Amino acid sequence: MARIDHLKSQVARAVRLAKAILDQHTADRLQAFAAECRTELQVLGLKTAA
């Protein structure tokens, strides 16, 4: 469960930073990182449900 909590925290942090930052390249990278974390959360959720 700790991994899931960590990923949720990282998603929230990356999205928050992406909205506040002025550099578009960095904002895009943060959004991509958040998307990767969301994907991993979905995979972990499927493994937990099985």
Secondary structure, DSSP 8 states (H G I E B T S, - for coil): -HHHHHHHHHHHHHHHHHHH---HHHHHHHHHHHHHHHHHHHHHHHHHH-
